[in-house]
Amino acid sequence: MKHTAERPYADPDAAARKLVELAVSVAAAQDGRIYIERINGQFMIELKGSGSEFGAGLRYAIERGWLSKHESGTYVKLMPPGEDLLTRK
């Protein structure tokens, strides 16, 4: 008997892929900047992801080179166009 529901973004890979999808769907500001609250809000409020799932997914996406995060932590950028971000390992 299960007492808790499955968390779709408990796997960092799944969370990272969803974050990249969200980042692609958000209109970037100057120089391709995607403000972190734009993807964080969608992930946590609309998709019901947790803060730890968001953090793990973001770290995973950065480690894989799918996203880069500014040192201030206020925005991320997608990798250069032309690369298949979700199939790159």
Helices and strands as residue ranges (DSSP letters): H 12-25, G 30-32, E 34-35, H 36-41, I 42-46, H 51-64, E 67-69, E 75-78
